[in-house]
Amino acid sequence: MKSTNYTIALTHLTSRLKQTVVAVLSVTFGISMYIFMNNFMSGVNSTQNDLAFSTLANIRIYNDLPEYNRDFEQLTENGTYLVNVRNPRSIQYTEGIKNADEVVHQLKVNTPEKIGITTQVNLNVFYRNGALKINGLLSGVDVANEDELFKVSEHMYAGKWGDLAQRNNGIILGIGLAERLAIGLNEYITISTADNRTKTYKVVGLLKTTIASVDNGKAFVQINSARDLLSENRSYATDVLMNIRDFNQAMEVSERLQGVTKYQVESWQEANGQLEAGKVLRDILAIAVSLTILLVAGFGIYNIMNMTVNEKIREIAILKAMGYEGKDVMEIFLFQSIAVGILGGLVGILIGYFVSVIISHIPFEIAGLEYLPIDFKPSFYLQSFFFGLLTTIIAGYLPAKKASGVDPVEIIRS
């Protein structure tokens, strides 16, 4: 009986070929758009993450000066805290992290998720070239570890990132800062701090990240050179930065590390909540649009299957009069919707893939990009096929249920 059911279902599909093609195209369009939308949004999110994390660490440890009063808390015998209140101007607090090496050691021991750790000495300075004077940020970095975390060497416009490690007086400037100072490779620049400490550096490289705050106002030197400029010890740092395997887990890791060190531990979500909010909103938009398209396709299939049931109502009555049960009739029409879903899903996957490939080759020269960002994830293709097939089954079930309940006596008499 089952083979006969399938034969009848195929006959229905091929006898009304135009309706079948329209139903297949509805599924095809829905699935191809689902794939394209998710590929594109995922590509945008990945590109944004790459741009953001080219300068932003997953977790940052720094000295949080407003919490200096913690040093004046004393735990009494009865379990309460005695706080010594003093004039804040008379308190000798320390900026930065004096024992950065110990902090790095603690992170290595207590963070199995880590993939890289580096230290920085960041300070505001004045860049001078002749009569030109520009305020900016100077970062003293561990050259090798900095590149491991942020892939800085990939953004070099002139010179090599590794050259910074070869010269104690070397400096790498953001391309915009170099242009504003009218200075080029192998020329010398003078830097002065707020305490009137000055030092002359040789430009060994130019950096172009497409991030305005970096390109237009930031420069890099060896971390020991920055320490010398501030007259600080060899374990001093203003920031200890760490990346972990899954940057989405940064909040949980930072909360755990807060009990390990006395310094402030901050995840990238806390420092840049707008990045996470933007990603979530784009994901919601992509899912909403994609599922809406599939829902519209489902309504189209429902209408077509419903029309088929109405057109074949006398045939259904004859089949039931010949001994076919309701479940056989339901199977006939449900098989038709499943066949439409499978065929439309396979074609939709191919079209969605080729559309994504074409879009990925469209020039898009903004923020260092060459083409529109597309992320080809196999999971999107599996999801689209599953949701497309589910939509067609649901859309075909209701007309199939209606067909299975047909009373042959009433139909034949009418």
BABAZA-141570 format. One line per field, with one value per residue (C-alpha): residue number from 1; residue in one letter; chain; x, y, z. Coordinates in Angstrom, 2 decimals. Layout:
N
num = NUM	...
residu = A	...
chaine = A	...
x = X	...
y = Y	...
z = Z	...
end
This chain:
414
num = 1	2	3	4	5	6	7	8	9	10	11	12	13	14	15	16	17	18	19	20	21	22	23	24	25	26	27	28	29	30	31	32	33	34	35	36	37	38	39	40	41	42	43	44	45	46	47	48	49	50	51	52	53	54	55	56	57	58	59	60	61	62	63	64	65	66	67	68	69	70	71	72	73	74	75	76	77	78	79	80	81	82	83	84	85	86	87	88	89	90	91	92	93	94	95	96	97	98	99	100	101	102	103	104	105	106	107	108	109	110	111	112	113	114	115	116	117	118	119	120	121	122	123	124	125	126	127	128	129	130	131	132	133	134	135	136	137	138	139	140	141	142	143	144	145	146	147	148	149	150	151	152	153	154	155	156	157	158	159	160	161	162	163	164	165	166	167	168	169	170	171	172	173	174	175	176	177	178	179	180	181	182	183	184	185	186	187	188	189	190	191	192	193	194	195	196	197	198	199	200	201	202	203	204	205	206	207	208	209	210	211	212	213	214	215	216	217	218	219	220	221	222	223	224	225	226	227	228	229	230	231	232	233	234	235	236	237	238	239	240	241	242	243	244	245	246	247	248	249	250	251	252	253	254	255	256	257	258	259	260	261	262	263	264	265	266	267	268	269	270	271	272	273	274	275	276	277	278	279	280	281	282	283	284	285	286	287	288	289	290	291	292	293	294	295	296	297	298	299	300	301	302	303	304	305	306	307	308	309	310	311	312	313	314	315	316	317	318	319	320	321	322	323	324	325	326	327	328	329	330	331	332	333	334	335	336	337	338	339	340	341	342	343	344	345	346	347	348	349	350	351	352	353	354	355	356	357	358	359	360	361	362	363	364	365	366	367	368	369	370	371	372	373	374	375	376	377	378	379	380	381	382	383	384	385	386	387	388	389	390	391	392	393	394	395	396	397	398	399	400	401	402	403	404	405	406	407	408	409	410	411	412	413	414
residu = M	K	S	T	N	Y	T	I	A	L	T	H	L	T	S	R	L	K	Q	T	V	V	A	V	L	S	V	T	F	G	I	S	M	Y	I	F	M	N	N	F	M	S	G	V	N	S	T	Q	N	D	L	A	F	S	T	L	A	N	I	R	I	Y	N	D	L	P	E	Y	N	R	D	F	E	Q	L	T	E	N	G	T	Y	L	V	N	V	R	N	P	R	S	I	Q	Y	T	E	G	I	K	N	A	D	E	V	V	H	Q	L	K	V	N	T	P	E	K	I	G	I	T	T	Q	V	N	L	N	V	F	Y	R	N	G	A	L	K	I	N	G	L	L	S	G	V	D	V	A	N	E	D	E	L	F	K	V	S	E	H	M	Y	A	G	K	W	G	D	L	A	Q	R	N	N	G	I	I	L	G	I	G	L	A	E	R	L	A	I	G	L	N	E	Y	I	T	I	S	T	A	D	N	R	T	K	T	Y	K	V	V	G	L	L	K	T	T	I	A	S	V	D	N	G	K	A	F	V	Q	I	N	S	A	R	D	L	L	S	E	N	R	S	Y	A	T	D	V	L	M	N	I	R	D	F	N	Q	A	M	E	V	S	E	R	L	Q	G	V	T	K	Y	Q	V	E	S	W	Q	E	A	N	G	Q	L	E	A	G	K	V	L	R	D	I	L	A	I	A	V	S	L	T	I	L	L	V	A	G	F	G	I	Y	N	I	M	N	M	T	V	N	E	K	I	R	E	I	A	I	L	K	A	M	G	Y	E	G	K	D	V	M	E	I	F	L	F	Q	S	I	A	V	G	I	L	G	G	L	V	G	I	L	I	G	Y	F	V	S	V	I	I	S	H	I	P	F	E	I	A	G	L	E	Y	L	P	I	D	F	K	P	S	F	Y	L	Q	S	F	F	F	G	L	L	T	T	I	I	A	G	Y	L	P	A	K	K	A	S	G	V	D	P	V	E	I	I	R	S
chaine = A	A	A	A	A	A	A	A	A	A	A	A	A	A	A	A	A	A	A	A	A	A	A	A	A	A	A	A	A	A	A	A	A	A	A	A	A	A	A	A	A	A	A	A	A	A	A	A	A	A	A	A	A	A	A	A	A	A	A	A	A	A	A	A	A	A	A	A	A	A	A	A	A	A	A	A	A	A	A	A	A	A	A	A	A	A	A	A	A	A	A	A	A	A	A	A	A	A	A	A	A	A	A	A	A	A	A	A	A	A	A	A	A	A	A	A	A	A	A	A	A	A	A	A	A	A	A	A	A	A	A	A	A	A	A	A	A	A	A	A	A	A	A	A	A	A	A	A	A	A	A	A	A	A	A	A	A	A	A	A	A	A	A	A	A	A	A	A	A	A	A	A	A	A	A	A	A	A	A	A	A	A	A	A	A	A	A	A	A	A	A	A	A	A	A	A	A	A	A	A	A	A	A	A	A	A	A	A	A	A	A	A	A	A	A	A	A	A	A	A	A	A	A	A	A	A	A	A	A	A	A	A	A	A	A	A	A	A	A	A	A	A	A	A	A	A	A	A	A	A	A	A	A	A	A	A	A	A	A	A	A	A	A	A	A	A	A	A	A	A	A	A	A	A	A	A	A	A	A	A	A	A	A	A	A	A	A	A	A	A	A	A	A	A	A	A	A	A	A	A	A	A	A	A	A	A	A	A	A	A	A	A	A	A	A	A	A	A	A	A	A	A	A	A	A	A	A	A	A	A	A	A	A	A	A	A	A	A	A	A	A	A	A	A	A	A	A	A	A	A	A	A	A	A	A	A	A	A	A	A	A	A	A	A	A	A	A	A	A	A	A	A	A	A	A	A	A	A	A	A	A	A	A	A	A	A	A	A	A	A	A	A	A	A	A	A	A	A	A	A	A	A	A	A	A	A	A	A	A	A	A	A	A	A
x = 0.00	2.83	4.41	1.00	0.68	4.01	3.07	-0.17	1.73	4.26	1.43	-0.15	3.19	3.88	0.33	0.25	3.82	3.39	2.02	4.82	7.45	5.96	5.97	9.57	10.63	8.98	11.13	14.18	13.88	13.34	16.29	18.68	17.84	18.25	21.73	22.76	21.49	23.26	26.46	26.53	25.69	28.21	30.81	30.03	30.33	33.61	35.02	33.94	35.58	38.80	38.89	37.98	40.34	43.24	43.72	41.33	42.28	39.73	40.70	42.53	44.13	44.98	45.35	41.98	42.95	39.45	39.57	42.61	40.57	40.69	44.28	42.97	40.39	41.15	39.21	38.39	38.00	34.19	34.17	33.47	35.65	37.32	37.96	40.56	39.37	42.08	42.39	42.74	45.34	47.67	47.39	50.41	48.91	50.73	49.70	50.06	51.15	54.53	54.74	53.48	55.63	53.82	50.44	51.44	52.53	49.16	47.30	49.33	48.65	44.95	43.82	43.99	41.87	44.63	46.23	48.46	49.48	51.34	52.17	51.97	53.08	50.71	51.19	50.05	52.86	53.60	55.10	57.42	58.94	60.43	57.67	54.95	53.58	50.79	49.30	48.92	49.32	52.62	52.50	55.50	55.02	56.59	57.19	56.78	53.81	52.06	52.20	51.00	47.88	47.02	48.80	50.24	52.79	49.96	49.09	52.55	52.49	56.27	59.10	58.76	57.22	60.17	62.56	61.17	62.83	66.23	66.48	66.05	65.35	63.10	59.48	56.60	54.05	50.46	50.29	47.96	50.17	53.23	51.43	50.33	53.91	55.28	57.74	58.82	60.75	64.27	63.70	63.88	61.09	61.15	58.71	58.02	55.91	53.76	56.74	58.95	60.96	62.09	63.66	64.45	63.41	64.10	61.07	61.54	58.04	54.61	51.37	48.02	45.15	42.21	41.28	41.41	42.39	45.44	46.50	46.11	47.39	49.34	52.91	54.77	58.17	59.83	58.29	61.65	62.12	58.75	59.74	62.99	61.03	58.95	61.90	60.02	61.28	61.62	58.39	56.21	53.18	50.00	48.10	48.34	46.38	45.24	43.38	41.53	40.39	36.73	36.41	32.72	33.74	35.75	33.13	33.12	36.93	37.36	34.94	36.93	40.24	38.96	39.62	43.14	44.66	44.15	44.03	40.94	40.06	37.92	36.46	36.01	32.21	32.44	34.72	32.93	29.35	28.29	30.21	28.28	24.96	25.59	26.41	23.26	21.05	22.48	21.95	18.35	17.74	19.20	17.16	13.96	14.25	15.24	12.46	9.92	10.90	10.56	7.19	5.96	7.17	5.25	2.02	2.57	2.98	-0.09	-2.20	-0.94	-1.51	-4.93	-5.85	-4.58	-6.79	-9.84	-9.08	-8.51	-11.45	-13.39	-10.28	-9.76	-13.36	-12.88	-9.66	-11.37	-14.31	-11.78	-10.55	-7.84	-7.74	-7.38	-3.74	-3.04	-4.60	-2.64	0.53	-0.07	-0.38	2.24	4.70	4.07	4.95	8.07	9.18	8.70	10.67	13.60	13.83	13.42	15.91	18.64	18.20	18.02	21.30	23.05	21.59	22.33	25.93	26.46	24.79	27.09	30.13	29.11	28.50	31.87	33.59	31.91	34.56	34.03	37.05	36.12	38.00	40.70	38.27	38.57	35.26	31.96	32.46	30.84	31.32	30.66	29.60	28.32	25.95	23.92	23.28	22.15	19.94	18.35	17.55	16.09	13.92	12.85	11.82	10.05	8.12	6.94	5.90	3.83	2.37	1.50	0.13	-3.03	-4.26	-3.27	-5.27	-8.22	-7.92	-7.80	-11.11	-13.07	-16.34	-16.53	-20.30	-21.03	-18.53	-19.82	-23.46	-22.80
y = 0.00	2.38	2.15	2.93	5.96	7.31	6.68	8.66	11.49	11.70	11.72	14.70	16.54	15.98	16.52	20.08	20.96	24.75	24.56	22.20	24.55	27.53	25.59	24.49	28.06	29.33	27.00	27.69	31.44	31.18	28.88	30.76	34.04	32.37	31.20	34.53	36.62	34.46	34.22	37.99	38.82	36.29	37.83	41.31	40.09	38.32	41.40	43.64	41.27	41.20	45.01	45.46	42.83	44.11	46.61	45.36	42.52	40.02	40.80	43.80	44.09	47.57	49.64	51.15	54.31	55.28	52.19	53.36	53.33	49.53	49.82	51.55	48.93	46.78	43.67	43.67	40.61	40.71	40.51	44.17	46.56	49.60	52.23	54.92	58.09	60.51	63.44	61.92	64.55	63.21	59.56	58.32	55.93	54.30	54.62	51.55	48.05	47.85	44.06	43.19	40.05	38.61	39.45	37.69	34.64	34.57	34.74	31.88	29.68	30.48	30.81	27.57	29.28	31.77	31.92	34.94	37.54	40.81	43.93	47.56	50.93	53.55	57.27	60.55	62.44	65.27	64.35	67.03	67.46	70.90	73.44	70.77	69.52	66.93	65.31	61.51	58.13	56.28	52.52	50.69	47.07	43.64	43.34	39.57	39.16	42.22	40.70	37.35	38.95	41.59	40.53	44.04	42.97	42.36	46.08	47.48	50.14	50.64	48.88	45.69	45.22	43.08	46.00	47.60	44.89	45.64	49.29	50.72	54.14	52.84	53.93	52.91	55.63	55.42	56.47	59.38	60.66	60.48	62.49	65.12	65.44	65.42	62.71	59.56	56.34	56.59	60.17	61.28	62.47	63.98	62.89	64.77	63.72	65.81	65.84	67.44	64.29	64.15	61.56	61.29	58.21	56.97	56.05	52.39	51.71	53.08	51.36	51.44	49.73	51.79	52.54	56.33	56.45	54.27	55.63	59.31	59.50	56.47	55.20	52.15	51.74	48.94	48.56	49.08	52.30	53.56	52.52	54.47	57.50	57.33	56.27	53.12	49.65	46.72	45.10	48.20	48.24	50.23	47.33	43.56	42.20	38.65	36.83	33.56	30.79	31.86	35.64	35.25	33.72	36.79	37.98	34.68	34.44	38.05	37.48	34.42	36.29	39.19	37.11	36.21	39.70	42.95	44.90	45.61	42.87	44.05	42.01	43.45	43.25	45.63	48.06	47.95	46.85	48.41	45.74	42.92	44.79	45.39	41.73	40.54	42.98	41.92	38.24	38.92	40.85	38.08	35.36	37.42	38.21	34.66	32.99	35.48	34.55	30.84	31.52	33.30	30.35	28.04	29.97	29.67	25.91	25.67	27.51	25.33	22.10	23.29	24.02	20.58	18.93	20.86	19.95	16.29	15.96	13.53	11.44	11.30	10.15	7.41	6.24	6.02	4.20	1.69	0.94	3.55	4.66	8.21	7.64	6.57	9.75	11.83	10.04	10.85	14.59	14.77	13.03	15.75	18.54	16.67	16.14	19.86	20.69	18.41	19.53	23.21	22.84	21.31	23.89	26.67	25.56	25.71	29.10	30.49	29.34	30.82	34.11	34.32	33.64	36.39	38.87	38.02	39.23	42.65	45.35	47.13	49.26	50.60	50.22	48.13	45.71	44.73	42.89	42.51	40.15	36.72	33.85	30.38	28.24	24.68	25.00	27.66	25.26	22.49	24.88	26.28	22.80	21.70	24.81	24.71	21.06	21.67	24.57	22.50	19.57	21.86	23.64	20.32	18.64	20.74	20.13	16.45	16.23	17.80	15.30	12.34	13.40	13.47	11.54	9.66	9.19	12.90	13.78	11.16	12.12	15.83
z = 0.00	0.88	-2.57	-4.07	-1.77	-2.96	-6.60	-6.16	-4.41	-7.26	-9.77	-7.98	-7.97	-11.66	-12.90	-11.54	-12.39	-12.16	-8.64	-7.64	-9.09	-7.25	-3.97	-4.50	-5.36	-2.16	-0.09	-2.25	-1.81	1.93	2.52	0.22	1.97	5.37	4.37	2.87	5.81	8.38	6.33	5.96	9.59	10.83	8.51	9.83	13.44	12.72	11.00	13.86	16.35	14.31	14.17	17.83	19.20	17.12	19.98	22.67	25.03	26.30	29.91	31.36	34.82	36.07	39.24	40.10	42.00	43.30	45.52	47.52	50.77	50.79	52.07	55.20	56.16	59.18	60.19	63.91	66.16	66.05	62.26	61.46	59.48	61.00	58.34	58.90	57.20	56.10	53.79	50.29	49.41	52.09	50.94	49.05	46.56	43.66	40.04	37.87	38.87	40.58	40.59	37.09	36.91	39.95	38.42	35.19	37.20	39.02	35.71	34.23	37.26	37.65	34.02	32.01	29.32	28.48	25.04	25.60	28.19	27.75	29.77	28.73	30.04	28.68	29.20	27.70	26.01	23.61	20.23	18.86	15.43	15.08	15.71	15.51	18.84	19.17	22.24	22.05	23.73	24.00	24.64	25.96	24.89	25.08	21.35	20.94	23.30	21.89	18.42	19.75	21.24	18.65	15.42	15.13	12.54	10.04	10.12	9.41	6.68	6.60	8.38	10.43	13.84	14.94	14.33	17.50	19.59	18.04	19.11	22.60	21.07	18.30	17.89	15.63	14.84	13.68	10.04	10.76	13.59	11.33	8.64	11.15	12.36	8.78	9.75	7.96	8.38	9.91	11.07	14.70	16.98	20.47	23.17	26.40	29.39	31.73	34.15	31.47	30.88	27.25	25.02	21.32	19.33	15.83	13.71	12.72	11.44	10.55	11.55	9.74	11.56	10.14	13.78	14.07	17.75	17.02	13.64	14.52	18.07	19.21	19.06	20.36	22.02	23.97	27.42	29.17	27.25	28.55	32.08	31.76	30.59	33.79	35.99	37.05	37.98	35.57	36.76	36.42	34.11	33.77	32.19	32.12	29.15	28.48	25.73	26.30	23.96	23.94	24.26	25.06	28.42	29.43	31.94	33.85	33.85	35.03	37.93	38.99	38.78	40.86	43.97	42.83	42.55	44.46	41.20	39.11	36.59	33.69	30.83	27.36	27.82	30.79	28.98	25.62	26.16	22.86	20.94	22.58	22.22	18.52	17.92	19.72	17.83	14.46	15.31	16.34	13.12	10.95	12.68	12.60	8.89	7.97	9.94	8.59	5.05	5.85	7.49	4.37	2.30	4.65	4.07	0.33	0.59	2.82	0.25	-2.59	-0.67	0.43	-3.19	-4.19	-1.57	-2.82	-6.43	-5.62	-3.24	-5.46	-6.04	-2.28	-1.83	-4.43	-2.76	0.62	-0.99	-2.40	1.10	1.70	5.31	6.59	7.46	3.86	2.49	5.02	4.01	0.33	0.90	3.63	1.32	-1.27	1.18	2.37	-1.24	-1.91	1.26	0.41	-3.22	-2.34	0.51	-1.65	-4.40	-1.80	-0.23	-3.61	-4.51	-1.03	-1.34	-4.80	-3.82	-0.80	-2.99	-5.43	-2.60	-1.03	-4.22	-4.28	-3.57	-0.25	0.58	4.01	7.31	5.69	4.04	0.41	-0.01	1.78	4.75	4.34	6.79	5.33	8.28	7.61	10.58	8.73	5.83	8.16	10.11	6.96	5.62	8.98	9.40	5.75	5.99	9.31	7.79	4.84	7.06	9.27	6.24	4.61	7.72	8.04	4.45	4.80	8.02	6.22	3.37	5.75	7.27	3.99	4.09	0.74	0.92	1.17	-1.60	-4.02	-3.41	-4.01
end
